[in-house]
């Protein structure tokens, strides 16, 4: 039988027949062709043999290669692989792959069976990092997502797997078909460990903390990672360090309700605690995310006998649950029974503003403030929504902000003065202020109004050396006395923001 026929028979899965035929052909005519056919059959046979049997098979492969094809590079490489597979660590790796393929066939519902396979693999103590090692971590992540609380301790597995056992590929973020950036394996592992930390009341060890710190440096745009670090500080009893960490995070991300909520859990001062919760519910998050915070607020407001305000929070809690089809928690009924029958809800916006100011002072007191003036506004359309943005000026620097973020009055005119605190180029705290005296770059100027009427019809004017744009001149007359709020431009000219 020709070499090609024996090879085709082997590749078709008929190894026993191909091996018998190759032995027969080689015995009749020992040359490089029949030796090659037998070599490849023996190579496949070695993969299925027990270690003791495989040793003799590989020895025959070496003899055939030495006698007939000593310079065949492909066969030399294959023999080296076959010889490597005889080593104990290679046999263990082979066993690891077998366990992996078995694990892949076990349903996620079969938690105990999958756990046995995972820990059976870990007992092999194979070289890491490796592709196989990372594949087992992927299976463990599936277990964490699919298992019930307490059925599979993911952090315990990861600790045994090794927090320093990630490949470079495990740190890579990938993009899906929709163009969305997906978290890396490392980020997913950290998230799963932190989730279990809360569910099982665990305290992560030093290995996990080192991994988290490395991930914070590697993924600066992942704002959840520094939050996890603050949570771990709190878990370890380093409360002040955790508070300072949350302050930094909130200054960077004041619209994240969960940061305010986390920080509220770390303070025992009643007004501040309530203020942080008020900041959370006014952060702009959807009501479905705020339900638990509102329930806690209702309880706290009952403690203060502010029953009408508490009823408002309970109503909002109930409305969100009914909209989502969620059942009401027992705590809802416990709080509801504390409120006197017939109590009517009230508008809580004033309460929010009062207590949030306490939280703002706590968060931003360490930041310097500066006077800024509203100089312009614009409307952008996103979908069917019009979003208003304001430009604020300080000296020759400007910052844009959305007034809805800070619950500012949309009708606020240009020229309004604000006291502002900014962090990393973003406004984090703002309130309307009164300018008691002129600033080097912002001043009141009083004088005679001079109106210019050029041929193009676009009016403008001056009060002393201050340029007055046409829209401010409506119903004004030439030569009348006027006071303007003037701002200095980069070229040292002055322009009016208001005309009084």
C-alpha positions in Angstrom: 0.0 0.0 0.0 1.3 3.4 -0.9 2.4 6.0 1.7 -0.4 8.4 0.7 -3.0 5.7 1.3 -1.7 4.8 4.8 -1.6 8.5 5.6 -5.1 9.1 4.5 -6.3 6.1 6.5 -4.6 7.5 9.6 -6.1 10.9 9.2 -9.5 9.4 8.7 -9.3 8.0 12.2 -8.5 4.4 11.4 -5.2 4.4 13.3 -5.1 0.7 14.1 -5.5 -0.4 10.5 -3.1 2.3 9.3 -0.5 1.2 11.9 -0.8 -2.5 10.9 -0.5 -1.7 7.3 2.5 0.6 7.9 4.3 -2.1 10.0 3.6 -4.6 7.2 5.0 -2.3 4.4 8.1 -1.4 6.4 8.8 -5.1 7.1 8.6 -5.9 3.4 10.5 -2.8 2.1 12.3 -0.8 4.8 13.1 2.6 3.1 12.5 6.3 3.9 8.9 6.2 2.5 7.7 3.2 4.5 9.6 4.4 7.5 7.9 7.8 7.2 4.4 6.3 7.1 5.2 4.2 10.1 6.8 7.1 12.0 3.6 9.2 11.7 1.4 6.3 12.7 3.6 5.7 15.8 3.4 9.5 16.6 -0.4 9.3 16.8 -0.2 6.0 18.7 2.1 7.6 21.4 -0.5 10.3 22.1 -3.0 7.7 23.2 -0.7 5.4 25.1 0.0 5.3 28.8 3.4 6.8 29.7 5.2 3.4 30.1 3.9 2.2 26.7 4.5 5.6 25.0 8.2 5.4 26.0 8.8 2.3 23.8 6.8 3.8 20.9 8.9 7.0 21.0 12.0 4.9 21.0 11.0 3.2 17.8 10.2 6.7 16.3 13.8 7.8 17.2 15.2 4.6 15.5 13.3 5.1 12.3 14.3 8.8 12.1 18.0 8.0 12.8 18.2 5.3 10.2 16.1 6.8 7.4 15.4 10.5 7.7 17.9 12.1 10.1 17.8 15.5 8.2 14.0 15.8 8.0 13.3 19.0 10.1 9.6 18.3 10.5 10.1 14.8 11.8 12.9 16.0 14.1 10.5 18.6 15.7 7.8 16.1 16.1 10.1 13.6 17.8 11.2 16.3 20.2 7.6 17.0 21.1 6.9 13.3 21.6 10.0 13.0 23.8 8.9 16.0 25.8 5.5 14.4 26.3 7.2 11.6 28.2 8.3 13.9 31.0 6.2 14.0 34.2 5.3 17.7 33.8 4.1 17.1 30.2 2.0 14.2 31.3 0.5 16.5 34.0 -0.2 19.1 31.3 -1.9 16.5 29.2 -4.0 15.5 32.1 -4.9 19.2 32.6 -6.2 19.5 29.1 -8.2 16.4 29.6 -9.8 17.9 32.7 -10.5 21.1 30.9 -12.3 19.3 28.0 -14.4 17.4 30.6 -15.1 20.6 32.5 -16.4 22.3 29.3 -19.0 19.6 29.0 -20.4 20.0 32.5 -23.5 22.3 32.9 -23.1 25.4 35.0 -25.9 24.0 37.1 -23.7 21.1 38.2 -21.8 23.2 40.6 -20.2 20.4 42.7 -19.0 18.5 39.7 -17.5 21.6 38.2 -15.8 22.5 41.5 -14.2 19.1 41.7 -12.7 19.4 38.2 -11.4 22.9 38.9 -9.7 21.9 42.1 -8.5 18.7 40.5 -6.7 20.8 38.0 -5.1 23.0 40.6 -3.7 20.0 42.4 -1.6 19.3 39.2 0.4 22.4 40.0 1.3 23.1 36.4 3.6 25.8 35.1 1.9 29.2 35.0 1.1 31.6 33.5 -0.1 29.6 30.5 -3.0 29.4 28.1 -4.4 26.4 29.9 -4.2 28.2 33.3 -6.1 31.1 31.8 -8.7 28.9 30.3 -9.5 27.4 33.7 -9.9 31.0 35.1 -12.4 31.6 32.3 -14.4 28.6 33.4 -14.2 29.8 37.0 -15.6 33.2 36.0 -18.5 31.4 34.4 -19.0 29.6 37.7 -19.1 32.8 39.6 -21.7 34.3 37.3 -23.9 31.2 37.3 -23.6 29.8 40.8 -25.7 30.6 43.9 -24.3 32.5 46.8 -21.9 30.4 48.8 -21.9 27.5 46.3 -18.5 28.4 44.8 -16.0 30.6 46.6 -14.4 32.4 43.7 -11.9 34.3 45.7 -10.6 31.1 47.3 -10.2 29.6 43.9 -8.4 32.7 42.5 -6.0 32.8 45.5 -5.0 29.2 44.8 -4.9 29.9 41.0 -2.5 32.8 41.8 -3.1 36.5 41.6 0.2 36.8 39.8 -0.6 34.1 37.2 -2.2 36.3 34.5 -0.7 36.3 31.0 -0.2 39.5 29.1 -3.2 38.6 27.0 -5.4 38.5 30.2 -4.7 42.2 30.7 -5.9 43.2 27.2 -9.3 44.9 26.7 -11.1 43.8 23.5 -13.8 45.3 21.3 -16.9 43.4 20.4 -18.8 43.4 17.1 -20.8 46.4 18.2 -17.6 48.4 18.8 -18.0 48.3 22.6 -14.8 48.1 24.7 -15.0 45.0 26.9 -13.2 44.6 30.2 -10.1 42.5 30.4 -10.0 39.1 32.2 -8.1 40.8 35.0 -10.8 43.4 35.5 -13.5 40.8 35.4 -11.7 38.7 38.1 -11.3 41.8 40.3 -15.0 42.7 40.0 -16.0 39.1 40.9 -13.8 39.1 43.9 -15.1 42.4 45.2 -18.7 41.2 44.7 -18.0 38.1 46.7 -16.2 40.2 49.4 -19.5 42.0 50.0 -21.7 38.8 49.8 -19.5 36.6 52.0 -18.1 39.4 54.3 -14.6 38.6 53.3 -11.4 40.7 53.6 -9.1 40.4 50.5 -5.4 39.5 51.2 -2.3 41.3 50.1 -2.1 39.4 46.8 -5.4 40.7 45.6 -4.6 44.3 46.8 -1.4 44.2 44.7 -3.3 43.0 41.7 -5.9 45.8 42.2 -3.3 48.5 42.5 -1.6 47.3 39.3 -5.0 47.3 37.5 -5.7 50.9 38.7 -2.5 52.0 37.0 -3.1 50.0 33.9 -6.8 51.0 33.4 -7.0 54.7 34.5 -10.4 55.1 32.8 -12.0 52.3 34.8 -13.5 54.3 37.7 -14.8 51.2 39.5 -11.3 50.1 40.4 -10.4 53.0 42.8 -13.9 52.6 44.3 -13.0 48.9 45.0 -9.8 50.1 46.7 -11.7 52.5 48.9 -14.2 49.7 49.8 -11.3 47.5 50.8 -9.7 50.2 53.0 -13.1 50.5 54.8 -13.3 46.7 55.1 -9.9 46.6 56.8 -10.9 49.3 59.2 -8.9 52.2 57.7 -11.9 54.4 57.7 -10.2 57.8 57.4 -8.2 56.6 54.4 -11.3 55.3 52.9 -13.1 58.6 53.4 -10.3 60.5 51.9 -10.3 58.2 48.9 -14.0 58.6 48.4 -13.6 62.4 48.6 -11.1 62.2 45.7 -13.4 60.0 43.7 -16.5 62.2 44.2 -14.6 65.3 43.2 -13.8 63.5 40.0 -17.2 61.9 39.5 -19.8 63.9 41.3 -22.6 62.4 39.2 -22.0 58.8 40.5 -24.7 58.2 43.1 -23.1 55.1 44.4 -20.0 57.0 45.5 -22.1 59.3 47.7 -24.0 56.2 49.0 -20.8 54.4 49.9 -19.4 57.4 51.7 -22.6 57.8 53.7 -22.0 54.3 55.1 -18.7 55.5 56.6 -20.0 58.5 58.6 -22.0 58.4 61.8 -22.7 62.2 61.9 -26.5 62.3 61.3 -26.8 65.5 59.2 -23.8 64.6 57.1 -25.1 61.1 56.5 -28.5 62.4 55.4 -26.7 65.1 53.2 -24.7 62.4 51.4 -27.8 60.5 50.6 -29.5 63.7 49.4 -26.5 64.2 47.1 -27.0 60.7 45.8 -30.7 61.1 45.0 -30.0 64.5 43.2 -27.0 63.1 41.2 -29.2 62.6 38.1 -29.4 58.8 38.3 -32.6 57.0 37.3 -35.0 56.3 40.1 -34.7 52.5 39.7 -31.1 52.8 40.9 -32.0 55.0 43.9 -34.7 52.9 45.5 -32.7 51.5 48.4 -31.3 55.0 49.1 -34.8 56.5 49.2 -35.9 53.7 51.6 -33.0 54.5 54.0 -33.7 58.2 53.7 -37.4 57.6 54.6 -36.2 55.7 57.8 -33.8 58.5 58.7 -36.5 61.2 58.2 -38.9 59.3 60.4 -36.2 59.4 63.1 -36.4 63.2 62.8 -40.2 63.1 62.8 -40.2 64.6 59.3 -43.0 62.4 58.3 -44.2 64.3 55.2 -40.8 64.2 53.7 -40.4 60.5 54.6 -43.7 59.8 52.8 -42.4 61.5 49.7 -39.4 59.1 49.7 -41.6 56.1 50.3 -43.9 57.1 47.4 -40.9 57.4 45.0 -39.6 54.1 46.2 -43.0 52.4 45.6 -43.5 54.1 42.2 -40.1 52.8 40.9 -40.9 49.3 42.2 -44.3 49.2 40.5 -42.9 50.5 37.3 -40.2 47.7 37.2 -42.6 45.1 38.6 -40.5 44.5 41.7 -41.9 43.3 45.0 -41.7 45.7 47.9 -39.2 44.8 50.6 -40.3 44.1 54.2 -38.4 47.2 55.3 -40.8 49.3 53.2 -43.7 48.2 55.3 -41.7 48.6 58.5 -41.0 52.3 57.6 -44.6 52.9 56.4 -46.0 51.9 59.8 -43.9 54.6 61.4 -45.6 57.4 59.5 -48.9 58.7 61.0 -52.0 57.8 59.0 -53.1 60.6 56.7 -49.7 62.1 56.3 -49.3 63.8 52.9 -46.1 64.0 50.9 -44.4 67.3 50.3 -41.8 68.6 47.8 -38.4 67.5 49.1 -36.3 69.7 46.8 -35.7 72.2 49.6 -34.7 69.5 52.0 -32.3 68.0 49.4 -30.7 71.4 48.9 -30.3 72.1 52.6 -28.7 68.8 53.5 -26.7 68.4 50.3 -25.0 71.7 51.1 -23.6 70.0 54.3 -22.3 67.1 52.1 -20.8 69.6 49.6 -19.0 71.4 52.4 -17.6 68.1 53.6 -16.4 67.0 50.1 -15.2 70.3 48.7 -14.1 72.3 51.8 -10.4 71.6 51.0 -10.6 73.0 47.4 -10.0 76.7 46.7 -13.0 78.6 45.3 -13.0 81.4 42.7 -15.6 83.8 41.3 -16.8 83.0 37.8 -19.3 84.8 35.6 -21.8 83.3 33.2 -20.8 84.7 29.8 -22.7 82.6 27.2 -25.0 79.7 26.7 -25.8 77.3 23.9 -28.2 74.5 23.1 -27.1 71.2 21.6 -29.6 68.6 20.3 -29.1 64.9 21.2 -31.9 62.8 19.7 -35.0 64.7 20.5 -33.6 66.4 23.5 -32.2 69.9 23.8 -29.2 70.1 26.2 -28.3 73.6 27.5 -24.7 74.4 28.4 -23.3 77.5 30.0 -19.9 79.1 29.6 -18.3 80.4 32.8 -15.3 82.8 32.7 -12.6 83.4 35.3 -10.0 85.9 34.1 -9.2 84.6 30.6 -10.1 80.9 31.3 -13.5 79.4 30.6 -15.3 76.3 31.7 -18.4 74.8 30.2 -21.0 73.1 32.4 -24.6 71.8 32.1 -26.8 73.6 34.5 -29.0 70.6 35.0 -26.1 68.8 36.6 -26.2 71.2 39.5 -29.9 72.0 39.5 -29.3 75.6 38.4 -32.1 77.8 37.1 -32.1 77.7 33.3 -33.4 81.2 33.1 -30.2 82.6 34.9 -29.0 85.5 32.7 -25.5 86.2 31.4 -23.5 88.2 33.8 -24.6 86.2 36.9 -21.8 85.7 39.4 -21.0 82.3 40.9 -18.6 81.0 43.5 -17.1 77.9 41.9 -14.8 75.1 43.0 -13.2 73.1 40.2 -11.3 69.8 40.1 -9.3 68.6 37.1 -10.8 71.2 34.9 -14.4 70.4 35.9 -16.8 72.3 38.1 -17.6 70.2 41.2 -19.4 72.8 43.3 -21.2 76.0 42.4 -23.5 78.5 44.0 -24.7 81.9 43.0 -22.8 84.7 44.6 -22.8 88.5 44.9 -19.8 90.5 43.7 -19.2 93.0 46.6 -16.2 94.7 44.9 -14.8 94.8 41.4 -12.2 92.3 40.3 -9.1 93.0 38.1 -10.9 91.2 35.2 -14.5 92.0 36.0 -15.9 95.4 37.0 -18.8 97.8 36.9 -18.5 100.8 34.7 -20.9 103.8 34.7 -21.0 106.4 32.0 -22.7 107.9 29.0 -24.0 105.4 26.5 -22.8 106.0 22.9 -24.7 104.1 20.3 -23.2 103.4 16.8 -25.4 102.6 13.8 -23.2 101.3 11.0 -24.5 100.8 7.5 -25.0 97.0 8.0 -27.6 97.7 10.6 -25.9 95.9 13.4 -26.0 98.2 16.4 -23.3 98.4 19.0 -22.2 100.9 21.6 -19.8 102.0 24.2 -19.9 103.1 27.9 -16.5 104.8 28.3 -14.1 102.2 26.9 -16.4 99.2 27.3 -17.9 97.7 24.1 -21.7 97.0 24.4 -23.1 94.4 22.0 -26.3 95.2 20.1 -28.7 92.8 22.0 -28.1 94.9 25.2 -29.1 98.1 23.5 -32.8 97.3 23.1 -35.0 100.3 24.2 -31.8 102.3 25.1 -31.2 105.8 23.9 -28.1 107.7 22.9 -26.5 109.7 25.7 -28.4 108.1 28.5 -26.6 107.2 31.7 -25.8 103.5 32.0 -24.0 101.0 34.2 -22.5 97.8 32.6 -20.8 94.8 34.1 -17.7 94.5 32.0 -15.3 91.6 31.5 -11.7 91.9 30.2 -10.8 90.1 27.0 -7.5 88.5 26.1 -6.5 91.5 24.0 -7.1 93.8 27.1 -10.3 95.2 25.6 -13.5 95.2 27.7 -17.0 93.9 26.8 -20.3 94.4 28.6 -22.2 91.3 29.9 -25.1 93.3 31.3 -26.4 96.8 31.0 -28.4 98.1 34.0 
